[in-house]
Amino acid sequence: MTRRFTATLMGLGLAALLAFDLTTTPPNPYKAPAAVAFGSGQASAGGFCGALPN
């Protein structure tokens, strides 16, 4: 396999994955968490590997 073929295959695979993701669940900006929320009062959500359980 050449480098060009591998890069093309990777690009097509990434485009297919992105298209699949967008068609199955369209993005909803009203339910998305804030990207940067310094001082907004919102608590962080999600997991953190170093956090101890309650």
Contacts in CASP RR format, 6 or more apart in sequence:
PFRMAT RR
TARGET T0000
AUTHOR 0000-0000-0000
METHOD contacts of the structure
MODEL  1
MTRRFTATLMGLGLAALLAFDLTTTPPNPYKAPAAVAFGSGQASAGGFCG
ALPN
33 42 0 8 1.000
33 45 0 8 1.000
34 40 0 8 1.000
34 42 0 8 1.000
END
